Structures are given as structure tokens and as C-alpha cells.
Amino acid sequence: MNNPSTDPETSGPDPIGARGPSPPLEAGLYVVATPIGNLRDITLRALDVLGGASRVYAEDTRVARKLLDAYGLKPRLGAYHEHNAEAARSEILAALERGESVALISDAGTPLVSDPGFKLTRAVIAAGFRVFPIPGASALLAGLVVSGLPSDRFQFAGFLPPKQHARREALAALADVDATLIFYETSPRLAESLADMADILGARPAAVARELTKLFEETRRGSLAELAAHYAEAGAPKGEIVVLVAPPPEAAEASDEALDAFLRQHLEHGVKEAAQRAADVLGVARKRAYQRALALKGEA
């Protein structure tokens, strides 16, 4: 005999929609995550939305059609990308005014991450319409969980500038961020970017994840210098690439002897100034430096 609590013929509707399709879509913009490689990484709710939306807008309709055809979905399909974004936004806002439901997808992963979708959501919100997140695959999160690097705090920095000077400036601005850094990178620039990272960020553990969820998925781990040397020799790899870099190492606490020596050199500027310089240069706590500077001043 079936358990009444689990028998689909006798049990009531599931409040979180786990056993049935989502209810009819409300008017609004649905930001739908799609697979980053493996087509089975689509959620049931995403399929409901893509099948039930009044219209679907995609970064590249040819890419979107492959996913939709795989699941037998035939929505009204339009393009939304950086070249037609202004005109498409007006079209989408007009559809929302008519009470339609509109879904937005990117070529892969979660829309708005390194694509122009945020301008659309901003316009939709400003016009007073709802935005619904339909979560799912994300290349940066997939890369993070396989990297072996700290995941309690991370910063996604997108694509670095293609020109070396600008790229090195961008890396310098991130050098002191106390978090795992996550970048997207193109195959041709990978070795050069890793070399710049090694030069600017120093000897940090890192990982290069590519073709995530696909047949030839690969994650290579090592120091930034080791990874730069590998890809310089092996050549540009194929596929979409995520680069992850460990946070900066914790600075070693200056010894009492080193602190005293520094303070003695700067006490002529006053206790407060000497303590501040010690805090800035040695990275010690200002309170510790100030107390030690007072003691040294008293000994003089």
C-alpha cells in the first residue's frame, strides 16, 4: 500500500513545486540560468519558464535553439545582445506593459554575468516590473568548487583588459583583496595573463578550469608561475576558461626586535608619527607600535 504522504494520486499539492510544474507565469522578467556545457544541467523550473514564457530573449538565438530543441520547446524567440540592446529593451518593456512574461537567457550560465543583461534588469526595475531569478549553472562557481582554493570569500573580476599595460594595472588594483580572485579568460591570452598575474600578484596557488561540465573538462592546479610556464609551452587550450587565484598570504608579524629597530630610526619625528609609520610599513597593530614607541622614548 502506498504511503498517503508520498502517493501523487492522494497527496496534496507540494508547496515548493517539487513534484509538478510551476504555476502559470506572472508578468515580469525571468532571468534564467542555462547549462554551461552539459545540457542536462538545466533545472526543471527553468524548463517550465522557457516553455511557458510569452517570449524568450537570448544572447545568440542559434545557441539558444540547440537547448530549446533538445527539450522540445518552441517559444517565441528574440535576440538581446550588446549590438541591439537599446532597441530590444524597448521591445521587452512594451511586452511587459501588455502583461507578458519574458525570459532572458545567455549563451551559457547565468545571465548578467559578463554580459549586458544588467542594463535590462535595471530598466525593468525602474519601470516598476518584477524580476524573477531562475538560478542554475554558473561557470565561476563551478570553477571555485573544483579549484581547491578558499571559498568562504571570493571576488569575481570578469575578463581582464586585453592590453598588457591595462591588464597589469587591473591586477595591481586587486593585489590586496583578501579573497580568492576569479577571472574569465580567452585561450589566446591565457599564458600572458598568467605570467602577468605571477609578476603582479606573486607566488600564489592558482587553478585553471576549462571545458567545465563538458567531455574534456580539465582543472590544472599549481602556482601562477607554474601554470604560466605550462601554457606558454603547451599553447592555447581549447574551450571556455576560468582562472582562480588564492588570496594573498598573511604577512608575518614583525618581531619585537624588528619593531624596536624601526621605531628607533623614526622616534625623532615623535612617538605618534613613528608608531604610524611602523603600522604602515611593517603591518603591525598601531596600538602595539605606539605602546612600544612610548617605552623606547622613556628609555632614551
N, C-alpha and C positions, 0 to 999 in steps of 0.2 A: 504493500500500500504506500502511495506517495505521501511524503510529509506535506501537510497543507501549507506550511510556510515557504516551501520551495516549488510547489506544483504550479506551473504557469497557468493551468486551467482554473485553479481555485484561489490563488493568491491575489491580493490587490495590487494596484499599480505601484511600481517601485518609485519612491520619491526622488531618487537621484538618476533615474533613467537608465539603470544598468542593464535591464533585460529587454528594453524595447527602444524604438526610435524616439528621437527627440520630438517634442511637440511642434506644431506649426511655428514657423519663424516669425518673430515680431519684426516690425520695420526697424532698420538700422544697418550699420556696417559691421560685418563679421570678418575679423582678421584671422585667417585660417592657416595654421601651420601644415605644411605638406612634407612628404619624405625628402631626405637629403640624398637618398640613393635607393635603398630597398623600398619598393612600392608597398610592402606590407606594413611599413611604419606609418600608416595613416590611421587616425583614430576613428572609431565608429561614429562619434559625434561630428567629426569633420566630414565624413561621407554624408551624413544626414543634412548638414548645412549646404554642402556643394550640390546635393541633389534637390534641395528644397528652396534654395535662394532664387529670387526673381531674376538675378543676373550675377555672373561671376566675372571679375576682372583679374587678369593675370599679367605678370611681367612679360612673358612670352607665350602667346596663345598656342604655339606649336608644342612647346614643352608641356603646357597645361593639358593639351588634348591627349597626350600619351597617358597621363594619370587618369583623366576622366574616362577615357575609352577602356582602360584596364578594369574599371568598376562599373561600366555600362551607364555612365552619367552623361546626360545631354543637356546641360544648362545653356542658357543664352550667354555667350562668351564674348568679352571685350578685352581690349588691351589697356593696361595702365603702366607706363614706364616713364623714364625721365624726359623723353622726347615729346610725349603728348600729355604730360601730367596736368597741365593747366586746363586744357580742353576736356580731358577725361574727368577732372574733379567737378567741373560744372555739370557734366552729364550725370555723374553719380549723385550730386546734391539734388538735381532735378528729380531723379528716381526716388530718392528718399522723401522728397516733398510729396510725391504721389503715394507714399506709404509702402514702397517696395523694400524688400530685403536684398542687400548687396553683399556679396562675399569678395574678399580680396586675398589673393594668393601670390606668392613669389615663385621663382623657378624652383627653389628648394628651401626647406626650412621655414623659419618663422618670419613673416613679413615685417617690415620696418627695420630689420637688422641689416645695415649696409645697403639699403635701397630707399627710394623716395617716398615710401608709404607713409612716413610720419607726417608729411605735409597734408596728406589726405585726411588722416585721423584728426589732425589739428583743425582742418576746415570743417569736418563733420561735427566735431565737438562745439566749435564756435557757432555753428548753425543750429545747435540745440538738439541734435540727434544722438542716439545711443551708439556706443561702440562696444561690440561683444568680442572678447578674446576666446579663440578656439585653439588651445595650446597643443603642442606636439613636438615634432623633431626640431632640433637646433644643433648646428654643427659646432658652435663654440662650446656648448655644454657637453656634447658627445666627446669632443676633444679633451675637455677638462677631466672627465671621469676616467679616461684611459691614460692620462699623462703621468699619473703618479705624483703630481705636484700638489701643494696645498690648495684645498678647495673651499676653505672657510671664508676666504676673501679674495676676490679676483676683479680685474678691470679689463673689459673688452675695449680694445683700441682700434678695431676695424682694420682697414688697409693702411699701411704706411705710405707716405708720398713716394712716387716712382723715382724722383731725382735724389741722388745721394745726399747732397747738402741738406735739403729739406728733411730727408729721412733721418739723418743723424741729429738734426735739431729736434725732431719729434721724439726720438728716443731719449735724448738728453732731458727733455721735459718729463719723461716717465721714469727716469732712473731712480728717483727716491720714493716712488709709490710702493707702499708696504703691502703688496698684494701680488698674486700670480697675474702676469700680463698675458693677454690673449690677442693674437693678431690673425687676420686672414692675409694670405699672400699668394701671388701668382707663381707658377712654376719657373718662368724665365728669371724672375728676380729673387728666388729663394736663397741661393748661395750668397749673393751680395748682401741681402738683408740680414742673414745670419751672421755674416762677417762684421757688419756694422753693429749688430747687437752685441757681439762678443767684445768689440772695441769700446762701445759706449757703456754697456751695462755690466761688463766684467765677466768673471768666471762663474757663471750661474748654471745650475741644472736646467735643462730645457727638453722639449719634446716637439717633434714634427709629426702630425697626424694627417693622413691623406686618404682619399677614397673611403671615407667613413661610411659604414654600413654596406659597402659595395663588395664585389667579388675579390678585388685585390686590395682590400683595406690593409693599411700598414701604419704602425706607430713606431717611430725611431726615437730613442732617448739617449741623452748624453749631455756634455757641456755644450755651450753655444759654440765654442771654438771647434770642438769635435764634429758637431753637426755641420758647421760651415765648411770644414775641410772635406767631409764626406760628399756633400752635394756639389762642391766645386770639382771634385774628381769624378763623381758618378754622372753629373749632368742633371739637367732639369727633370724632375719626376713628373709623371702624368697625374692628372686629377686635381680636385679641389683640396686646398691645403690650409690647415690650422697650425699656427706656431704658438707654443705656450712656453713661458719663461718664469722661473721661480722668483719669488720676492728677493729683494736684496738681503744679503746676510746681515745678521745682527752685529753691530760694531762691538768690539771687545771693550770692556770697561777699562778706562785708564787706571793704572796702578797709582797708589799714593805717592810713590817716588816720582813718577812722570808728572803727576799733577803739581806736586810741590816745585819741581824744577821749572815748569811752565809759569807758575804763579810768581816765582821769584824774579823771573825775567820781565814781568809786567806790573809788579807792585808799584813801581814808580808812577804809574798812571792812576793809582788809587785802588782801594780794595774792591769797590763795586765794579770798576772798569775791568780790572784783572779777572774777577770772577766771571764776568760776562764773556770776555774773550776765551776763557777756558771752556765755558759751556759751548760756545760756538765752534771752537777749533777741535777740542778733544771729545765733545759729545757727552760730557759729564753733566750731572744734575747741577743746576745753578746754585741750589741751596748748599750742596756739598762743597762746591768750589768757593762760595762765599765764606762758609764757616772755616775752611782751611786757609783762605787768604787772611781772614782775621787773626787766626792763630799765628801765622807766619809774620804778620805785621807786629804782633805783640812780642814775638821773639827777637825782632830786629833791634 
